[in-house]
């Protein structure tokens, strides 16, 4: 794996961030039109970190500030051709480190069912369920910091 450059997102990155999220979600076979509409509504006003390889954004994550000692990993998307290369792991570990820096004792998120195995490999466990905006039951996962 080529070690990615991690950096905060700039406003000019927004089109590429939406494209990466759309491609990543579509990779799992969801309806293309629905995924495209969803990607257009993503809130990109939060603190976002991107992973670049050879000057191209291939993954990104968004972390919400801690509340009651828990940070929320609001997004983590990897371009399908970069899945399995270790870039998701690098970005997840960066989110953990940043959450610790912000004083959180845990990192929590709603996981796409297709990503549960990845998050379990990161040391996370399912701690509950939530209903998504699409009406699906999603596992809520958490890792202690």
N, C-alpha and C positions, 0 to 999 in steps of 0.2 A: 504494500500500500504506500502510495505517496502521501507523506504527512501533509494534511490540509493546513492552510492558513486560517486561523480563527480570528474574526474581527467583528466589532459591532456593525450592524446594518446601517446603511445610509438611506435617506429618502429615495434616491435614485435606484435603489435595489428592488423597490416594490414590485415592478412587473416580473422580475425573475423569481422573487420569493413566491408570488402567486403561481407561477408556472411550475416551480419545483413542488409545491404543495399539491397542486392539481395532478401532476404526473405521478406523484407518490401515492396519492389516494386512488387514482384510477388504476394503478398497477394491481390492485386487489380485486378488480372486476366490478367495481361499482358503476352505475349508470353514468355515462360520460357527460350528458347534459346536466344532470344533477350535480356532479362533481365540479363542472365548470362554473355553474351558478354559485355553488358553495365557495369556491376559491375567490370569486369576485367579492364576497362579503367578509373575508377574513379581516380581523382587526390587526393592522400592522403598526399601530401607534404605541405598542409596548416595547420593552427592551428586547431586542432580537439580536442573536449572534448567528453569524453565518460561517460556513466552512467552504473555502475556495480551494480548488485544485487547478493549477495552471491558469489562474486568473478567472476561472469560472465558478460561480456559486453552484455547489452540488448538494448542499444540505443547510438547514437552518433550524433554530429553536427559539422559543420565547419563554421567558421565565417571569412569573408574577412575583412581586415582593412578598416577604413572609407575612402571614397573618396567624397569630397564635402559635408561632414557631414553625409553621409549615409553609414552604414555598410551593407554588403550583407550576409544574411544567406544562405550559399551556399549548405548546406546539413542539413537535420534533418531526421534521420531514426530510427524507433522503431521496434524491433523484434515483429512479429505479436502476439505472445502470451502475450506480454507486452502492446499492444494497449489497451487503456481504463483503465490502472492502475494508471495513473497520472505521469508516468515517462516522457512522452513527454512534459507535462506541466513544470515539474521541469527543464528539459533540455532547453526548450524554454525560461523560465524565466532567466536561467543562461546566455543564449546568449544575452538577452536584457541587463542584468546587465553588462556583459562584453563589449558590444557595447557602453553603456553609459560611462564605465570606459575609453574606447578608445577615447572618445570625440564625438561620433556620436550623432546626434539629431533624427535619425530615423533608423529603421532596415527594409530592403526590401529584397524580394526574389521572385523567380518564383515558384509557388505552383503547385503540382500535383492536378488536379481537385478533386480527392478523399479526399484531405486534407484541402480543403477550409473551411469546417465547423469547424474543429479543430482550424485553425488559426483565424477565426472570433471569436471563444470563447476566444482566447488570446487577443482580442481587435484590430485585424488587419482589414484592409479594402482593397478591390481590387482597385488598382490605375492605372491599365493598363493591357495590354496583351503583350505576347512575343511568338515567335515561337521556339519550342524546337528542339533539334537535331534530334528528331524523326518526325519533321514536324507537331507536334500538337500545337494548340493554348493554351497557358497556362496563367492563371491569374497571374498578378504581384501584390503582396500584400505588404502592409507596415504597420508598427506600429510606431507611434511617441514615442520618448523616453522622 
